Amino acid sequence: MSCYNITFYYLNILPANNKNGEQIETPMNARDFLHKTKYELENHAMFADPYMLAFEHMEIFDIERAQRFATLYYPHILRTRLYQASTLGLLEDEALQFVLAEILDDEYGQGDITRSHMELYRNFMRAVGCEILPVHEYQIIPELADYIENMQALTRHGDWLSAVAAVGIASEWPIPRYYSCLLAGLKKIPDIEIDSLELFSGHISLDVEHSRMIEEAVLPHLSNNTNQQRFSAGIEINMRLRRKLHAGLYREIFASKCR
């Protein structure tokens, strides 16, 4: 599984320059650009993926399948904030540094390790009867391995503006609707207690605030076409990887017999 060549990606998507006298398109107003991007993410085609529809339409989420979901999704949960931390190291803009640091503080429980998002997810795992094992013992499906490899490459060595878009926009703006879809299915696990789903329900409101913070901090960097294209590239990379992950999770959880 090879990482995306970020430089090559840009060379293929950025518009031609004005060497031959062509008219260069006037950039969209930065706030209008963000509002358009938000609308596209909130109505993204991923919400029609079979994986998402399975959560929305199931009548009962049997415990064996719930355990399969919990263990397969755990390695993803453990790593999401690490991409934000890597992106923080790419940034010179202190306003963006501050926002990512605030998000990381929320992720780690604002000083209370028992309230970290990883621990809240483990509460869910325990509620469905999963034993908490050493991290290396959990299966990482190929699609998640691809997601990890490419997000690490982007956030450690890629373009900083694309990385901000991938971890601060593509990983935040769709989440209220995304987790609402997951909750629709998770609430149908027999005898599940609502408190054990706090990781999912809490993100619905929390990520609205995260999105607002990111939007204000990134606005000054989105006043020209080139930066808007760099920003869109990061979102596209994340969403492409996420939909591949959906396909893998659907195969393992819903299309195959639980093992």
Secondary structure, DSSP 8 states (H G I E B T S, - for coil): -----HHHHHHHHS---STT---------HHHHHHHHHHHHHT-GGGGSHHHHHHHH-S---HHHHHHHHHHHHHHHHHHHHHHHHHHTT---HHHHHHHHHHHHHHTTTT-GGGSHHHHHHHHHHHTT-----GGGS---HHHHHHHHHHHHHHHHS-HHHHHIIIIITTTTTHHHHHHHHHHHHTTSTT--GGGGHHHHHHHHHHHHHHHHHHHHHGGG-SSHHHHHHHHHHHHHHHHHHHHHHHHHHIIIIIS---
